[in-house]
Amino acid sequence: MSYTATHIEHVIYDALTRQFQATLAFFSPGLPIPLRVGVALHAAESLNHAQLTRHLVGAGQRSILKRS
């Protein structure tokens, strides 16, 4: 079983477009360097930390799957 760790490197809320923009790094055995992915998430600024984290990681995973 392989494990993947995720690190959210940067998060910015753009009030004009009402979206979070983030850079995520996925670490996994076998990868020589972390896989970095940029994501944009349309959401309200009042989203709590746990929900924001879950939604950003999910968006990053979907982005990776689209590429493969």
CHARMM internal coordinates of N, CA and C (Angstrom, degrees):
IC EDIT
DIST 1 N 1 CA 1.4506
DIST 1 CA 1 C 1.5192
ANGL 1 N 1 CA 1 C 108.69
DIST 1 C 2 N 1.3132
ANGL 1 CA 1 C 2 N 117.41
DIHE 1 N 1 CA 1 C 2 N 128.64
DIST 2 N 2 CA 1.4550
ANGL 1 C 2 N 2 CA 119.55
DIHE 1 CA 1 C 2 N 2 CA 178.71
DIST 2 CA 2 C 1.5212
ANGL 2 N 2 CA 2 C 109.74
DIHE 1 C 2 N 2 CA 2 C -101.41
DIST 2 C 3 N 1.2930
ANGL 2 CA 2 C 3 N 114.72
DIHE 2 N 2 CA 2 C 3 N 149.39
DIST 3 N 3 CA 1.4612
ANGL 2 C 3 N 3 CA 120.90
DIHE 2 CA 2 C 3 N 3 CA -178.83
DIST 3 CA 3 C 1.5199
ANGL 3 N 3 CA 3 C 109.22
DIHE 2 C 3 N 3 CA 3 C -114.79
DIST 3 C 4 N 1.3047
ANGL 3 CA 3 C 4 N 115.59
DIHE 3 N 3 CA 3 C 4 N 144.71
DIST 4 N 4 CA 1.4488
ANGL 3 C 4 N 4 CA 121.84
DIHE 3 CA 3 C 4 N 4 CA 177.18
DIST 4 CA 4 C 1.5195
ANGL 4 N 4 CA 4 C 108.36
DIHE 3 C 4 N 4 CA 4 C -121.69
DIST 4 C 5 N 1.3176
ANGL 4 CA 4 C 5 N 115.66
DIHE 4 N 4 CA 4 C 5 N 131.70
DIST 5 N 5 CA 1.4605
ANGL 4 C 5 N 5 CA 120.86
DIHE 4 CA 4 C 5 N 5 CA 175.33
DIST 5 CA 5 C 1.5214
ANGL 5 N 5 CA 5 C 107.89
DIHE 4 C 5 N 5 CA 5 C -106.29
DIST 5 C 6 N 1.3029
ANGL 5 CA 5 C 6 N 115.71
DIHE 5 N 5 CA 5 C 6 N 146.41
DIST 6 N 6 CA 1.4624
ANGL 5 C 6 N 6 CA 121.15
DIHE 5 CA 5 C 6 N 6 CA -179.09
DIST 6 CA 6 C 1.5220
ANGL 6 N 6 CA 6 C 109.35
DIHE 5 C 6 N 6 CA 6 C -123.28
DIST 6 C 7 N 1.3163
ANGL 6 CA 6 C 7 N 115.01
DIHE 6 N 6 CA 6 C 7 N 135.86
DIST 7 N 7 CA 1.4619
ANGL 6 C 7 N 7 CA 120.81
DIHE 6 CA 6 C 7 N 7 CA 176.66
DIST 7 CA 7 C 1.5257
ANGL 7 N 7 CA 7 C 107.87
DIHE 6 C 7 N 7 CA 7 C -126.57
DIST 7 C 8 N 1.3228
ANGL 7 CA 7 C 8 N 117.02
DIHE 7 N 7 CA 7 C 8 N 124.37
DIST 8 N 8 CA 1.4631
ANGL 7 C 8 N 8 CA 121.16
DIHE 7 CA 7 C 8 N 8 CA 175.89
DIST 8 CA 8 C 1.5204
ANGL 8 N 8 CA 8 C 106.70
DIHE 7 C 8 N 8 CA 8 C -88.05
DIST 8 C 9 N 1.3341
ANGL 8 CA 8 C 9 N 115.69
DIHE 8 N 8 CA 8 C 9 N 110.77
DIST 9 N 9 CA 1.4592
ANGL 8 C 9 N 9 CA 120.44
DIHE 8 CA 8 C 9 N 9 CA -172.99
DIST 9 CA 9 C 1.5211
ANGL 9 N 9 CA 9 C 112.93
DIHE 8 C 9 N 9 CA 9 C -81.80
DIST 9 C 10 N 1.3141
ANGL 9 CA 9 C 10 N 117.92
DIHE 9 N 9 CA 9 C 10 N -46.76
DIST 10 N 10 CA 1.4666
ANGL 9 C 10 N 10 CA 122.21
DIHE 9 CA 9 C 10 N 10 CA -178.25
DIST 10 CA 10 C 1.5224
ANGL 10 N 10 CA 10 C 109.39
DIHE 9 C 10 N 10 CA 10 C -139.82
DIST 10 C 11 N 1.3235
ANGL 10 CA 10 C 11 N 115.96
DIHE 10 N 10 CA 10 C 11 N 139.75
DIST 11 N 11 CA 1.4654
ANGL 10 C 11 N 11 CA 121.01
DIHE 10 CA 10 C 11 N 11 CA 173.46
DIST 11 CA 11 C 1.5221
ANGL 11 N 11 CA 11 C 108.07
DIHE 10 C 11 N 11 CA 11 C -135.54
DIST 11 C 12 N 1.3193
ANGL 11 CA 11 C 12 N 115.15
DIHE 11 N 11 CA 11 C 12 N 129.54
DIST 12 N 12 CA 1.4618
ANGL 11 C 12 N 12 CA 121.69
DIHE 11 CA 11 C 12 N 12 CA 177.77
DIST 12 CA 12 C 1.5220
ANGL 12 N 12 CA 12 C 107.24
DIHE 11 C 12 N 12 CA 12 C -130.86
DIST 12 C 13 N 1.3460
ANGL 12 CA 12 C 13 N 116.31
DIHE 12 N 12 CA 12 C 13 N 136.70
DIST 13 N 13 CA 1.4616
ANGL 12 C 13 N 13 CA 119.88
DIHE 12 CA 12 C 13 N 13 CA 173.86
DIST 13 CA 13 C 1.5147
ANGL 13 N 13 CA 13 C 108.27
DIHE 12 C 13 N 13 CA 13 C -102.00
DIST 13 C 14 N 1.3244
ANGL 13 CA 13 C 14 N 116.54
DIHE 13 N 13 CA 13 C 14 N 120.65
DIST 14 N 14 CA 1.4611
ANGL 13 C 14 N 14 CA 122.67
DIHE 13 CA 13 C 14 N 14 CA 177.96
DIST 14 CA 14 C 1.5300
ANGL 14 N 14 CA 14 C 107.63
DIHE 13 C 14 N 14 CA 14 C -96.63
DIST 14 C 15 N 1.3121
ANGL 14 CA 14 C 15 N 116.79
DIHE 14 N 14 CA 14 C 15 N 104.32
DIST 15 N 15 CA 1.4651
ANGL 14 C 15 N 15 CA 121.44
DIHE 14 CA 14 C 15 N 15 CA -175.92
DIST 15 CA 15 C 1.5297
ANGL 15 N 15 CA 15 C 111.95
DIHE 14 C 15 N 15 CA 15 C -67.97
DIST 15 C 16 N 1.3134
ANGL 15 CA 15 C 16 N 117.85
DIHE 15 N 15 CA 15 C 16 N -28.15
DIST 16 N 16 CA 1.4544
ANGL 15 C 16 N 16 CA 121.03
DIHE 15 CA 15 C 16 N 16 CA -179.41
DIST 16 CA 16 C 1.5384
ANGL 16 N 16 CA 16 C 111.14
DIHE 15 C 16 N 16 CA 16 C -65.50
DIST 16 C 17 N 1.3283
ANGL 16 CA 16 C 17 N 116.13
DIHE 16 N 16 CA 16 C 17 N -44.95
DIST 17 N 17 CA 1.4697
ANGL 16 C 17 N 17 CA 120.24
DIHE 16 CA 16 C 17 N 17 CA -179.42
DIST 17 CA 17 C 1.5284
ANGL 17 N 17 CA 17 C 112.54
DIHE 16 C 17 N 17 CA 17 C -97.43
DIST 17 C 18 N 1.3278
ANGL 17 CA 17 C 18 N 116.37
DIHE 17 N 17 CA 17 C 18 N -3.03
DIST 18 N 18 CA 1.4715
ANGL 17 C 18 N 18 CA 122.78
DIHE 17 CA 17 C 18 N 18 CA -179.23
DIST 18 CA 18 C 1.5245
ANGL 18 N 18 CA 18 C 111.99
DIHE 17 C 18 N 18 CA 18 C 53.89
DIST 18 C 19 N 1.3391
ANGL 18 CA 18 C 19 N 114.56
DIHE 18 N 18 CA 18 C 19 N 53.67
DIST 19 N 19 CA 1.4522
ANGL 18 C 19 N 19 CA 118.73
DIHE 18 CA 18 C 19 N 19 CA 177.77
DIST 19 CA 19 C 1.5201
ANGL 19 N 19 CA 19 C 110.44
DIHE 18 C 19 N 19 CA 19 C -145.73
DIST 19 C 20 N 1.3185
ANGL 19 CA 19 C 20 N 115.03
DIHE 19 N 19 CA 19 C 20 N 152.28
DIST 20 N 20 CA 1.4493
ANGL 19 C 20 N 20 CA 122.31
DIHE 19 CA 19 C 20 N 20 CA 172.66
DIST 20 CA 20 C 1.5179
ANGL 20 N 20 CA 20 C 107.27
DIHE 19 C 20 N 20 CA 20 C -90.85
DIST 20 C 21 N 1.3181
ANGL 20 CA 20 C 21 N 116.71
DIHE 20 N 20 CA 20 C 21 N 138.16
DIST 21 N 21 CA 1.4498
ANGL 20 C 21 N 21 CA 121.90
DIHE 20 CA 20 C 21 N 21 CA 173.95
DIST 21 CA 21 C 1.5185
ANGL 21 N 21 CA 21 C 106.40
DIHE 20 C 21 N 21 CA 21 C -118.95
DIST 21 C 22 N 1.3203
ANGL 21 CA 21 C 22 N 116.50
DIHE 21 N 21 CA 21 C 22 N 128.65
DIST 22 N 22 CA 1.4542
ANGL 21 C 22 N 22 CA 119.68
DIHE 21 CA 21 C 22 N 22 CA -174.06
DIST 22 CA 22 C 1.5221
ANGL 22 N 22 CA 22 C 110.96
DIHE 21 C 22 N 22 CA 22 C -140.88
DIST 22 C 23 N 1.3330
ANGL 22 CA 22 C 23 N 114.55
DIHE 22 N 22 CA 22 C 23 N 156.98
DIST 23 N 23 CA 1.4517
ANGL 22 C 23 N 23 CA 122.56
DIHE 22 CA 22 C 23 N 23 CA 171.42
DIST 23 CA 23 C 1.5185
ANGL 23 N 23 CA 23 C 106.71
DIHE 22 C 23 N 23 CA 23 C -117.30
DIST 23 C 24 N 1.3385
ANGL 23 CA 23 C 24 N 115.86
DIHE 23 N 23 CA 23 C 24 N 125.84
DIST 24 N 24 CA 1.4546
ANGL 23 C 24 N 24 CA 121.55
DIHE 23 CA 23 C 24 N 24 CA -179.94
DIST 24 CA 24 C 1.5175
ANGL 24 N 24 CA 24 C 109.54
DIHE 23 C 24 N 24 CA 24 C -116.26
DIST 24 C 25 N 1.3284
ANGL 24 CA 24 C 25 N 116.75
DIHE 24 N 24 CA 24 C 25 N 147.52
DIST 25 N 25 CA 1.4600
ANGL 24 C 25 N 25 CA 122.16
DIHE 24 CA 24 C 25 N 25 CA 175.68
DIST 25 CA 25 C 1.5208
ANGL 25 N 25 CA 25 C 107.31
DIHE 24 C 25 N 25 CA 25 C -120.39
DIST 25 C 26 N 1.3236
ANGL 25 CA 25 C 26 N 115.71
DIHE 25 N 25 CA 25 C 26 N 126.55
DIST 26 N 26 CA 1.4565
ANGL 25 C 26 N 26 CA 121.82
DIHE 25 CA 25 C 26 N 26 CA 177.87
DIST 26 CA 26 C 1.5271
ANGL 26 N 26 CA 26 C 108.29
DIHE 25 C 26 N 26 CA 26 C -106.07
DIST 26 C 27 N 1.3349
ANGL 26 CA 26 C 27 N 116.17
DIHE 26 N 26 CA 26 C 27 N 125.06
DIST 27 N 27 CA 1.4576
ANGL 26 C 27 N 27 CA 122.73
DIHE 26 CA 26 C 27 N 27 CA 179.16
DIST 27 CA 27 C 1.5203
ANGL 27 N 27 CA 27 C 107.89
DIHE 26 C 27 N 27 CA 27 C -108.52
DIST 27 C 28 N 1.3274
ANGL 27 CA 27 C 28 N 116.76
DIHE 27 N 27 CA 27 C 28 N 132.76
DIST 28 N 28 CA 1.4534
ANGL 27 C 28 N 28 CA 120.75
DIHE 27 CA 27 C 28 N 28 CA -179.28
DIST 28 CA 28 C 1.5215
ANGL 28 N 28 CA 28 C 109.04
DIHE 27 C 28 N 28 CA 28 C -148.85
DIST 28 C 29 N 1.3366
ANGL 28 CA 28 C 29 N 118.08
DIHE 28 N 28 CA 28 C 29 N 146.01
DIST 29 N 29 CA 1.4593
ANGL 28 C 29 N 29 CA 119.56
DIHE 28 CA 28 C 29 N 29 CA 175.54
DIST 29 CA 29 C 1.5289
ANGL 29 N 29 CA 29 C 109.92
DIHE 28 C 29 N 29 CA 29 C -58.31
DIST 29 C 30 N 1.3072
ANGL 29 CA 29 C 30 N 115.97
DIHE 29 N 29 CA 29 C 30 N 138.31
DIST 30 N 30 CA 1.4499
ANGL 29 C 30 N 30 CA 120.46
DIHE 29 CA 29 C 30 N 30 CA 179.84
DIST 30 CA 30 C 1.5177
ANGL 30 N 30 CA 30 C 113.48
DIHE 29 C 30 N 30 CA 30 C 96.91
DIST 30 C 31 N 1.3269
ANGL 30 CA 30 C 31 N 117.58
DIHE 30 N 30 CA 30 C 31 N -18.27
DIST 31 N 31 CA 1.4626
ANGL 30 C 31 N 31 CA 120.24
DIHE 30 CA 30 C 31 N 31 CA 176.59
DIST 31 CA 31 C 1.5272
ANGL 31 N 31 CA 31 C 108.20
DIHE 30 C 31 N 31 CA 31 C -90.56
DIST 31 C 32 N 1.3319
ANGL 31 CA 31 C 32 N 118.26
DIHE 31 N 31 CA 31 C 32 N 124.70
DIST 32 N 32 CA 1.4656
ANGL 31 C 32 N 32 CA 119.47
DIHE 31 CA 31 C 32 N 32 CA -179.00
DIST 32 CA 32 C 1.5285
ANGL 32 N 32 CA 32 C 112.67
DIHE 31 C 32 N 32 CA 32 C -68.33
DIST 32 C 33 N 1.3280
ANGL 32 CA 32 C 33 N 116.67
DIHE 32 N 32 CA 32 C 33 N -31.29
DIST 33 N 33 CA 1.4615
ANGL 32 C 33 N 33 CA 121.40
DIHE 32 CA 32 C 33 N 33 CA 177.39
DIST 33 CA 33 C 1.5235
ANGL 33 N 33 CA 33 C 107.80
DIHE 32 C 33 N 33 CA 33 C -134.93
DIST 33 C 34 N 1.3341
ANGL 33 CA 33 C 34 N 118.22
DIHE 33 N 33 CA 33 C 34 N 156.87
DIST 34 N 34 CA 1.4651
ANGL 33 C 34 N 34 CA 119.04
DIHE 33 CA 33 C 34 N 34 CA 179.24
DIST 34 CA 34 C 1.5262
ANGL 34 N 34 CA 34 C 111.51
DIHE 33 C 34 N 34 CA 34 C -64.42
DIST 34 C 35 N 1.3053
ANGL 34 CA 34 C 35 N 115.46
DIHE 34 N 34 CA 34 C 35 N 147.23
DIST 35 N 35 CA 1.4649
ANGL 34 C 35 N 35 CA 122.55
DIHE 34 CA 34 C 35 N 35 CA 176.59
DIST 35 CA 35 C 1.5208
ANGL 35 N 35 CA 35 C 107.60
DIHE 34 C 35 N 35 CA 35 C -86.97
DIST 35 C 36 N 1.3291
ANGL 35 CA 35 C 36 N 117.16
DIHE 35 N 35 CA 35 C 36 N 114.06
DIST 36 N 36 CA 1.4649
ANGL 35 C 36 N 36 CA 121.40
DIHE 35 CA 35 C 36 N 36 CA -178.34
DIST 36 CA 36 C 1.5246
ANGL 36 N 36 CA 36 C 109.88
DIHE 35 C 36 N 36 CA 36 C -99.28
DIST 36 C 37 N 1.3352
ANGL 36 CA 36 C 37 N 114.75
DIHE 36 N 36 CA 36 C 37 N 135.18
DIST 37 N 37 CA 1.4585
ANGL 36 C 37 N 37 CA 121.62
DIHE 36 CA 36 C 37 N 37 CA -176.62
DIST 37 CA 37 C 1.5218
ANGL 37 N 37 CA 37 C 108.63
DIHE 36 C 37 N 37 CA 37 C -134.35
DIST 37 C 38 N 1.3168
ANGL 37 CA 37 C 38 N 116.47
DIHE 37 N 37 CA 37 C 38 N 135.41
DIST 38 N 38 CA 1.4596
ANGL 37 C 38 N 38 CA 121.84
DIHE 37 CA 37 C 38 N 38 CA 173.58
DIST 38 CA 38 C 1.5214
ANGL 38 N 38 CA 38 C 109.01
DIHE 37 C 38 N 38 CA 38 C -97.85
DIST 38 C 39 N 1.3220
ANGL 38 CA 38 C 39 N 116.89
DIHE 38 N 38 CA 38 C 39 N 135.10
DIST 39 N 39 CA 1.4641
ANGL 38 C 39 N 39 CA 120.93
DIHE 38 CA 38 C 39 N 39 CA -179.91
DIST 39 CA 39 C 1.5246
ANGL 39 N 39 CA 39 C 110.00
DIHE 38 C 39 N 39 CA 39 C -133.59
DIST 39 C 40 N 1.3221
ANGL 39 CA 39 C 40 N 114.63
DIHE 39 N 39 CA 39 C 40 N 154.70
DIST 40 N 40 CA 1.4673
ANGL 39 C 40 N 40 CA 122.17
DIHE 39 CA 39 C 40 N 40 CA 172.87
DIST 40 CA 40 C 1.5157
ANGL 40 N 40 CA 40 C 106.77
DIHE 39 C 40 N 40 CA 40 C -125.80
DIST 40 C 41 N 1.3171
ANGL 40 CA 40 C 41 N 116.54
DIHE 40 N 40 CA 40 C 41 N 132.64
DIST 41 N 41 CA 1.4590
ANGL 40 C 41 N 41 CA 122.04
DIHE 40 CA 40 C 41 N 41 CA -176.31
DIST 41 CA 41 C 1.5178
ANGL 41 N 41 CA 41 C 108.94
DIHE 40 C 41 N 41 CA 41 C -128.22
DIST 41 C 42 N 1.3118
ANGL 41 CA 41 C 42 N 116.93
DIHE 41 N 41 CA 41 C 42 N 117.05
DIST 42 N 42 CA 1.4668
ANGL 41 C 42 N 42 CA 121.38
DIHE 41 CA 41 C 42 N 42 CA 176.38
DIST 42 CA 42 C 1.5226
ANGL 42 N 42 CA 42 C 108.17
DIHE 41 C 42 N 42 CA 42 C -78.28
DIST 42 C 43 N 1.3279
ANGL 42 CA 42 C 43 N 116.64
DIHE 42 N 42 CA 42 C 43 N 116.07
DIST 43 N 43 CA 1.4622
ANGL 42 C 43 N 43 CA 121.08
DIHE 42 CA 42 C 43 N 43 CA -178.23
DIST 43 CA 43 C 1.5200
ANGL 43 N 43 CA 43 C 109.55
DIHE 42 C 43 N 43 CA 43 C -162.58
DIST 43 C 44 N 1.3031
ANGL 43 CA 43 C 44 N 114.88
DIHE 43 N 43 CA 43 C 44 N 162.88
DIST 44 N 44 CA 1.4667
ANGL 43 C 44 N 44 CA 120.59
DIHE 43 CA 43 C 44 N 44 CA 177.87
DIST 44 CA 44 C 1.5261
ANGL 44 N 44 CA 44 C 109.68
DIHE 43 C 44 N 44 CA 44 C -73.51
DIST 44 C 45 N 1.3096
ANGL 44 CA 44 C 45 N 115.83
DIHE 44 N 44 CA 44 C 45 N 148.60
DIST 45 N 45 CA 1.4623
ANGL 44 C 45 N 45 CA 121.45
DIHE 44 CA 44 C 45 N 45 CA 179.35
DIST 45 CA 45 C 1.5256
ANGL 45 N 45 CA 45 C 111.56
DIHE 44 C 45 N 45 CA 45 C -63.25
DIST 45 C 46 N 1.3244
ANGL 45 CA 45 C 46 N 117.29
DIHE 45 N 45 CA 45 C 46 N -23.61
DIST 46 N 46 CA 1.4588
ANGL 45 C 46 N 46 CA 121.77
DIHE 45 CA 45 C 46 N 46 CA -176.15
DIST 46 CA 46 C 1.5243
ANGL 46 N 46 CA 46 C 113.82
DIHE 45 C 46 N 46 CA 46 C -82.10
DIST 46 C 47 N 1.3252
ANGL 46 CA 46 C 47 N 118.58
DIHE 46 N 46 CA 46 C 47 N 5.62
DIST 47 N 47 CA 1.4610
ANGL 46 C 47 N 47 CA 122.75
DIHE 46 CA 46 C 47 N 47 CA 178.50
DIST 47 CA 47 C 1.5328
ANGL 47 N 47 CA 47 C 109.04
DIHE 46 C 47 N 47 CA 47 C -59.41
DIST 47 C 48 N 1.3416
ANGL 47 CA 47 C 48 N 117.25
DIHE 47 N 47 CA 47 C 48 N 131.92
DIST 48 N 48 CA 1.4660
ANGL 47 C 48 N 48 CA 118.00
DIHE 47 CA 47 C 48 N 48 CA -178.25
DIST 48 CA 48 C 1.5234
ANGL 48 N 48 CA 48 C 110.87
DIHE 47 C 48 N 48 CA 48 C -76.10
DIST 48 C 49 N 1.3213
ANGL 48 CA 48 C 49 N 116.87
DIHE 48 N 48 CA 48 C 49 N 166.78
DIST 49 N 49 CA 1.4635
ANGL 48 C 49 N 49 CA 122.84
DIHE 48 CA 48 C 49 N 49 CA -171.96
DIST 49 CA 49 C 1.5242
ANGL 49 N 49 CA 49 C 112.55
DIHE 48 C 49 N 49 CA 49 C -59.63
DIST 49 C 50 N 1.3164
ANGL 49 CA 49 C 50 N 118.53
DIHE 49 N 49 CA 49 C 50 N -45.15
DIST 50 N 50 CA 1.4671
ANGL 49 C 50 N 50 CA 121.66
DIHE 49 CA 49 C 50 N 50 CA -178.08
DIST 50 CA 50 C 1.5351
ANGL 50 N 50 CA 50 C 110.88
DIHE 49 C 50 N 50 CA 50 C -63.45
DIST 50 C 51 N 1.3206
ANGL 50 CA 50 C 51 N 116.65
DIHE 50 N 50 CA 50 C 51 N -43.24
DIST 51 N 51 CA 1.4671
ANGL 50 C 51 N 51 CA 120.13
DIHE 50 CA 50 C 51 N 51 CA 179.26
DIST 51 CA 51 C 1.5313
ANGL 51 N 51 CA 51 C 110.72
DIHE 50 C 51 N 51 CA 51 C -66.94
DIST 51 C 52 N 1.3223
ANGL 51 CA 51 C 52 N 116.99
DIHE 51 N 51 CA 51 C 52 N -42.51
DIST 52 N 52 CA 1.4551
ANGL 51 C 52 N 52 CA 121.17
DIHE 51 CA 51 C 52 N 52 CA 179.28
DIST 52 CA 52 C 1.5229
ANGL 52 N 52 CA 52 C 110.52
DIHE 51 C 52 N 52 CA 52 C -60.06
DIST 52 C 53 N 1.3245
ANGL 52 CA 52 C 53 N 117.02
DIHE 52 N 52 CA 52 C 53 N -46.60
DIST 53 N 53 CA 1.4599
ANGL 52 C 53 N 53 CA 121.39
DIHE 52 CA 52 C 53 N 53 CA 179.26
DIST 53 CA 53 C 1.5165
ANGL 53 N 53 CA 53 C 111.15
DIHE 52 C 53 N 53 CA 53 C -60.15
DIST 53 C 54 N 1.3108
ANGL 53 CA 53 C 54 N 117.29
DIHE 53 N 53 CA 53 C 54 N -47.63
DIST 54 N 54 CA 1.4633
ANGL 53 C 54 N 54 CA 121.81
DIHE 53 CA 53 C 54 N 54 CA -178.87
DIST 54 CA 54 C 1.5278
ANGL 54 N 54 CA 54 C 111.11
DIHE 53 C 54 N 54 CA 54 C -61.63
DIST 54 C 55 N 1.3280
ANGL 54 CA 54 C 55 N 117.16
DIHE 54 N 54 CA 54 C 55 N -44.39
DIST 55 N 55 CA 1.4567
ANGL 54 C 55 N 55 CA 120.91
DIHE 54 CA 54 C 55 N 55 CA -178.73
DIST 55 CA 55 C 1.5368
ANGL 55 N 55 CA 55 C 111.98
DIHE 54 C 55 N 55 CA 55 C -69.09
DIST 55 C 56 N 1.3356
ANGL 55 CA 55 C 56 N 117.61
DIHE 55 N 55 CA 55 C 56 N -38.89
DIST 56 N 56 CA 1.4640
ANGL 55 C 56 N 56 CA 120.18
DIHE 55 CA 55 C 56 N 56 CA 178.56
DIST 56 CA 56 C 1.5282
ANGL 56 N 56 CA 56 C 111.48
DIHE 55 C 56 N 56 CA 56 C -65.87
DIST 56 C 57 N 1.3273
ANGL 56 CA 56 C 57 N 117.07
DIHE 56 N 56 CA 56 C 57 N -43.93
DIST 57 N 57 CA 1.4676
ANGL 56 C 57 N 57 CA 120.33
DIHE 56 CA 56 C 57 N 57 CA 178.87
DIST 57 CA 57 C 1.5261
ANGL 57 N 57 CA 57 C 110.31
DIHE 56 C 57 N 57 CA 57 C -64.41
DIST 57 C 58 N 1.3147
ANGL 57 CA 57 C 58 N 117.28
DIHE 57 N 57 CA 57 C 58 N -41.74
DIST 58 N 58 CA 1.4620
ANGL 57 C 58 N 58 CA 120.83
DIHE 57 CA 57 C 58 N 58 CA 177.29
DIST 58 CA 58 C 1.5234
ANGL 58 N 58 CA 58 C 111.72
DIHE 57 C 58 N 58 CA 58 C -61.43
DIST 58 C 59 N 1.3298
ANGL 58 CA 58 C 59 N 116.95
DIHE 58 N 58 CA 58 C 59 N -42.13
DIST 59 N 59 CA 1.4672
ANGL 58 C 59 N 59 CA 120.76
DIHE 58 CA 58 C 59 N 59 CA 178.57
DIST 59 CA 59 C 1.5245
ANGL 59 N 59 CA 59 C 110.63
DIHE 58 C 59 N 59 CA 59 C -65.67
DIST 59 C 60 N 1.3159
ANGL 59 CA 59 C 60 N 117.04
DIHE 59 N 59 CA 59 C 60 N -37.96
DIST 60 N 60 CA 1.4631
ANGL 59 C 60 N 60 CA 120.45
DIHE 59 CA 59 C 60 N 60 CA 177.25
DIST 60 CA 60 C 1.5201
ANGL 60 N 60 CA 60 C 111.97
DIHE 59 C 60 N 60 CA 60 C -65.64
DIST 60 C 61 N 1.3203
ANGL 60 CA 60 C 61 N 117.17
DIHE 60 N 60 CA 60 C 61 N -42.25
DIST 61 N 61 CA 1.4616
ANGL 60 C 61 N 61 CA 120.76
DIHE 60 CA 60 C 61 N 61 CA 178.31
DIST 61 CA 61 C 1.5241
ANGL 61 N 61 CA 61 C 111.11
DIHE 60 C 61 N 61 CA 61 C -64.40
DIST 61 C 62 N 1.3261
ANGL 61 CA 61 C 62 N 117.47
DIHE 61 N 61 CA 61 C 62 N -41.62
DIST 62 N 62 CA 1.4680
ANGL 61 C 62 N 62 CA 120.46
DIHE 61 CA 61 C 62 N 62 CA 177.39
DIST 62 CA 62 C 1.5246
ANGL 62 N 62 CA 62 C 110.85
DIHE 61 C 62 N 62 CA 62 C -62.84
DIST 62 C 63 N 1.3283
ANGL 62 CA 62 C 63 N 116.94
DIHE 62 N 62 CA 62 C 63 N -38.64
DIST 63 N 63 CA 1.4531
ANGL 62 C 63 N 63 CA 121.09
DIHE 62 CA 62 C 63 N 63 CA 179.00
DIST 63 CA 63 C 1.5258
ANGL 63 N 63 CA 63 C 111.02
DIHE 62 C 63 N 63 CA 63 C -63.54
DIST 63 C 64 N 1.3214
ANGL 63 CA 63 C 64 N 116.73
DIHE 63 N 63 CA 63 C 64 N -40.43
DIST 64 N 64 CA 1.4647
ANGL 63 C 64 N 64 CA 120.73
DIHE 63 CA 63 C 64 N 64 CA 178.39
DIST 64 CA 64 C 1.5161
ANGL 64 N 64 CA 64 C 110.55
DIHE 63 C 64 N 64 CA 64 C -65.69
DIST 64 C 65 N 1.3155
ANGL 64 CA 64 C 65 N 116.91
DIHE 64 N 64 CA 64 C 65 N -42.54
DIST 65 N 65 CA 1.4568
ANGL 64 C 65 N 65 CA 120.64
DIHE 64 CA 64 C 65 N 65 CA -178.97
DIST 65 CA 65 C 1.5320
ANGL 65 N 65 CA 65 C 111.78
DIHE 64 C 65 N 65 CA 65 C -65.91
DIST 65 C 66 N 1.3355
ANGL 65 CA 65 C 66 N 117.71
DIHE 65 N 65 CA 65 C 66 N -32.84
DIST 66 N 66 CA 1.4577
ANGL 65 C 66 N 66 CA 120.98
DIHE 65 CA 65 C 66 N 66 CA 177.73
DIST 66 CA 66 C 1.5286
ANGL 66 N 66 CA 66 C 110.99
DIHE 65 C 66 N 66 CA 66 C -65.59
DIST 66 C 67 N 1.3286
ANGL 66 CA 66 C 67 N 116.27
DIHE 66 N 66 CA 66 C 67 N -34.43
DIST 67 N 67 CA 1.4562
ANGL 66 C 67 N 67 CA 121.33
DIHE 66 CA 66 C 67 N 67 CA -177.87
DIST 67 CA 67 C 1.5306
ANGL 67 N 67 CA 67 C 112.69
DIHE 66 C 67 N 67 CA 67 C -72.72
DIST 67 C 68 N 1.3174
ANGL 67 CA 67 C 68 N 117.27
DIHE 67 N 67 CA 67 C 68 N -28.99
DIST 68 N 68 CA 1.4681
ANGL 67 C 68 N 68 CA 118.90
DIHE 67 CA 67 C 68 N 68 CA -175.48
DIST 68 CA 68 C 1.4970
ANGL 68 N 68 CA 68 C 113.48
DIHE 67 C 68 N 68 CA 68 C -89.01
END
COOR INIT
IC SEED 1 N 1 CA 1 C
IC BUILD
